[in-house]
Amino acid sequence: MNRTQARRAAKAQPDNGMTTISEAARATGTAARTIQRWAKQGLVAAHRSGKLWRVKLADVQHTANTLKPGRKPGQ
């Protein structure tokens, strides 16, 4: 299995509520770079494997709603 195939396999497997940063960004309406910064700061649970980041969607939603108080829940 080459590196690309491994990344695709990792993306396809659900991992305890973990999702990719781009999927979390689409789900929450937050920029992917912002979520990556939050992960580096320890504000959201994250795991990095090579270039692929996986984050807990619930943590991203909570952080987005906490740090951006003008947002409505679910946006």
PEMOHU-V535121 format. One record per residue. RES is the residue in one letter. BURIAL is b if it has 16 or more other C-alpha atoms within 10 Angstrom, else e. Layout:
RES	BURIAL
RES	BURIAL
This chain:
M	e
N	e
R	e
T	e
Q	e
A	e
R	e
R	e
A	e
A	b
K	b
A	e
Q	e
P	e
D	e
N	e
G	e
M	b
T	b
T	b
I	b
S	b
E	e
A	b
A	b
R	e
A	e
T	b
G	e
T	b
A	e
A	b
R	e
T	e
I	b
Q	b
R	e
W	b
A	b
K	e
Q	e
G	e
L	e
V	b
A	b
A	b
H	e
R	e
S	e
G	e
K	e
L	e
W	b
R	b
V	b
K	b
L	b
A	b
D	b
V	b
Q	b
H	b
T	e
A	b
N	b
T	e
L	e
K	e
P	e
G	e
R	e
K	e
P	e
G	e
Q	e
